[in-house]
Amino acid sequence: MDYVPFGNTGLTVSRLCLGCMTYGDPGWREWVLDEAASRPFIREALEAGINFFDTANVYSLGRSEEILGSALKEMARRDEVVIATKVYNPMGAKPTQRGLSRKHIMESVDASLRRLKTDYVDLLIIHRFDRATPVEETVEALSDVVKAGKALYLGASSMWAWQFMKMLGLQRARGLAPFVSMQNYVNLIYREEEREMLPLCRSERIAVTPWSPLARGFLGGNLPKQGEKTVRARTDTYAQQLGIGSEDDYAIAARVHEVAERLGAKPAQVALAWVLGLPGVTSPIIGASKPHHLSDAIGALGVTLDAETRAYLEAPYRPKAVQGHV
């Protein structure tokens, strides 16, 4: 396993981050694994040298945090792992149970810590930008969480670059704990983040941890034009919201498979290697729900794409409407 600095911090993380949305309660999403099925993947990740784990309070409405917290408490020392969780999405039907108000942030952090069985998280991420809450209220509350020792670092997720810079500017002007990472939607079939957000992150030395580097599994082959689709592909309504599966997408996927065959690699490894090769990318977030998923992802670290191959993979891309901000 390779390890890299986490943006402009002294933290060091594995080149891959294990995303834990897949682990929780199958009643939340059909493709989610229960605790017994989840634990082997967390153990395998640790044994492979992955020290970075990403979850969120909304994943299975807290069950993902519970499973990850229990597994890490049993399988690893707390000072050996980096745990990230998120706040923003609804955790109940009431209006106070969502967003980035001071109330919801404070209550959500305490609830996440209980579920994760830890005194602190290494990284607290705002899951999205909250248009309903004053930015000043949000950044002040987040900084207070850091001052209280409940989170060591702060991160953000998909939003417009101007929104991110506005929050960064307020944090700096007021001497508040800053965002040190951006978790955004980046892959071969969705490259709009290369226009504004990725250059901003490079300029400000912000760690980048792309979510869905395989486009919800599409670039790994879970949504073939003909043939059987996986359970995830059949039931993932968010993938449908993202508009995955256009003719341009399939043209790119075809090139991914062609390059994989030429290199003696798997399509998922080629797609992940492309993301890993983007300037400024720190640790893509990978999911694992089948025995080969982790080994495939780790194998991508050994796949090198030269400039000509990268250009060949990118050529069919056409600009898209911005996705992933909601």
C-alpha positions, 0 to 999 in steps of 0.5 A, spaced: 500 500 500 502 507 498 501 512 503 500 520 501 500 526 505 493 528 506 493 535 503 496 541 507 496 537 513 501 532 517 496 526 516 498 521 512 493 516 509 493 510 504 492 511 497 485 508 497 480 509 502 474 504 503 468 507 503 463 504 507 456 506 504 455 498 502 455 496 509 449 497 514 442 495 513 439 491 507 433 494 508 436 501 507 438 499 500 437 492 497 445 492 495 447 493 502 451 488 506 449 486 513 454 486 519 456 479 518 457 480 511 461 486 512 466 485 517 471 481 512 471 486 507 474 491 513 478 486 515 481 485 508 482 492 507 486 493 514 490 487 512 492 490 505 494 496 509 488 501 508 488 506 514 483 510 511 475 509 512 469 513 510 462 513 512 456 517 514 451 518 519 445 517 513 448 511 511 443 506 513 441 511 518 447 510 522 448 502 522 454 503 517 457 507 523 455 502 528 458 496 524 465 500 522 466 502 529 465 495 532 469 492 527 475 497 527 475 497 535 476 489 535 481 489 529 485 495 529 488 500 534 485 507 534 491 511 533 493 506 526 486 508 523 483 514 520 475 515 520 471 520 516 464 521 517 459 526 515 453 530 517 448 534 513 443 529 510 436 527 514 436 523 520 429 523 521 422 526 518 423 533 523 426 539 520 431 540 525 434 533 523 437 535 517 442 540 514 448 544 517 445 548 523 449 549 529 443 544 532 444 539 527 451 539 527 452 538 534 447 533 535 449 529 529 457 529 531 455 526 538 450 521 535 456 519 530 461 518 536 456 514 540 455 509 534 463 509 532 465 507 539 470 513 539 471 519 542 473 523 536 473 522 528 479 524 524 475 527 519 468 530 519 465 532 512 459 536 510 455 532 506 453 537 501 452 545 501 446 547 506 443 553 502 438 554 508 443 555 513 447 562 514 455 560 512 457 563 518 453 559 522 456 553 519 463 554 519 463 557 526 459 550 529 464 546 525 470 550 528 467 549 535 467 541 534 474 541 532 476 545 538 472 540 543 476 535 540 470 531 537 473 532 530 481 533 528 480 535 521 474 538 517 472 536 510 467 538 505 463 534 499 460 536 492 458 543 491 460 549 487 467 551 487 465 558 489 461 556 495 467 552 497 471 558 496 466 562 500 467 558 506 474 557 506 475 565 506 470 565 512 474 560 516 481 564 514 478 571 516 475 569 522 481 564 524 476 558 524 478 551 523 479 550 515 476 545 511 482 540 509 479 536 504 474 535 498 470 529 496 467 530 490 464 526 484 470 524 479 471 519 474 472 518 466 464 519 465 464 525 469 469 530 468 466 537 470 470 537 476 476 538 472 474 545 470 473 549 477 474 545 483 480 540 482 484 546 480 482 550 486 484 544 490 490 544 487 491 551 488 489 551 496 493 544 497 486 541 499 486 533 499 481 530 494 478 524 495 473 522 489 467 519 490 464 513 485 471 513 481 468 507 477 461 511 476 457 507 481 460 501 478 458 502 471 466 503 469 467 496 472 461 493 467 455 492 472 451 496 467 452 492 460 448 494 454 446 487 454 446 481 459 445 481 466 445 487 471 448 487 478 443 488 484 446 494 485 445 497 478 438 494 477 436 498 484 441 504 485 436 510 484 442 515 485 445 512 479 439 514 475 439 521 478 446 522 475 444 520 468 449 514 468 448 510 461 448 515 455 451 513 449 458 517 450 458 513 457 458 507 453 463 509 448 468 511 454 466 504 457 468 500 451 475 504 451 476 502 458 475 495 456 479 495 450 485 498 454 484 493 460 485 487 455 491 490 452 494 492 459 492 485 462 488 488 467 481 489 469 476 495 466 475 497 474 483 497 475 484 502 468 478 506 470 481 507 477 488 508 475 485 514 471 482 517 477 489 516 481 493 519 475 489 526 476 493 531 479 491 533 486 487 526 487 489 524 494 485 517 495 479 515 491 474 512 495 472 505 493 467 500 495 467 493 496 461 488 496 464 482 492 471 478 494 475 481 488 473 488 489 478 490 494 484 486 490 482 489 484 482 496 487 489 495 490 491 492 483 490 499 480 495 502 484 500 498 479 497 500 473 500 506 469 497 509 464 501 513 459 499 520 456 497 517 450 492 512 453 489 517 458 488 521 452 485 515 448 480 514 454 478 521 455 477 522 447 469 520 447 467 525 453 462 530 452 461 536 457 455 534 462 450 538 466 453 538 473 451 532 477 452 530 484 451 537 488 444 534 491 
